[in-house]
Amino acid sequence: MKKRVISLASITMASLLWACQATSEEVNLYSARKEALIKPLLEEFTQSTGIKVNIISSKADALLKRIQSEGKNSPADVLLTTDAGRLHRAKNAGIFSVIRSEVIDQNIPEQYKDSDSQWVGLSVRARPIMVTKSAPSITLSTYEDLANPELNGQICIRSSSNIYNQSLVASLLAVSDEELIEQWAKGLVANMARSPQGGDRDQIRAAAVGQCSVVVANTYYLANMLSNAEKETDFAAGSSVTVIWPNQEGRGTHVNISGAGILKTAPNADNAKRLIEFLASDKAQEIYANVNFEYPVKAGISLHPILQKWGSFKADTLDMDKLGTNNASAVKLMDRAGWK
Ligand code: FE
């Protein structure tokens, strides 16, 4: 009799568990974005869809490694990361499935999507030139001008191991001859005020204390410094530079993206697609771009006031794919040019 009670109980437990699994909708997000910043947005997704988001946050390259080591047992549904170069690496690693979605096709311009629909861009990150307000008059309107000998000893830029610079060089390779770009890179290296060190914010800080007068940096770093009233020195450093949008007469300013792909092993693939569609929606685009002072991928979304001050600019319309496919050549070229 006792035995029977136990088995009934276990049957009840099993069916309860099954019922729970059938009704609890969730999606597992591996994210290289700051968790505190995207959490409110994801909570909004949960509220409107009933789908719970489990976040694993880490550095971009570590997340890809983790997915690869987890293999087919990975619980990951979506990889959310920055830079087209990294999304391309993830695609090459064979971890993504093809995303088919009318919402995404409608909301996200072709240039910000993978040509095989394995990842989609969700925000735009611009990498213009910044000059100090106190700088001697500099004629600088293109990336190509950075190699001008007039700028000798005036440029602060981070290392060639940084993917943002690799993607910038990859974008130049897409429109010009490799030998010419190598000459350009050598000219840029000759113009460096110091051996590359630190991140984008450190270049702005160095310019502010007079180590250099020309900086190449992503705008969200500058916006972050300008919005951080608690860090007065950063606010002052950020206030000491102005943004120059390069190549406005030509192809436009170099931009990159943050974006996402759905894992081919995703246990919750439908929910993964719904999450990416949500991030591409008007409401989410505004919030998602603003959490890190980026630009929306979707047209017609209002910008953060700090970004509005810098004015509108023409962005390079190069396919983001090219940043990935030209990455290896860009890295080798920078190495040959002596870009540390
Ligand atoms: Fe960054």
Boltz pocket constraint, residues with backbone or C-beta under 6 A from the ligand:
constraints:
  - pocket:
      binder: B
      contacts: [[A, 218]]
      max_distance: 6.0
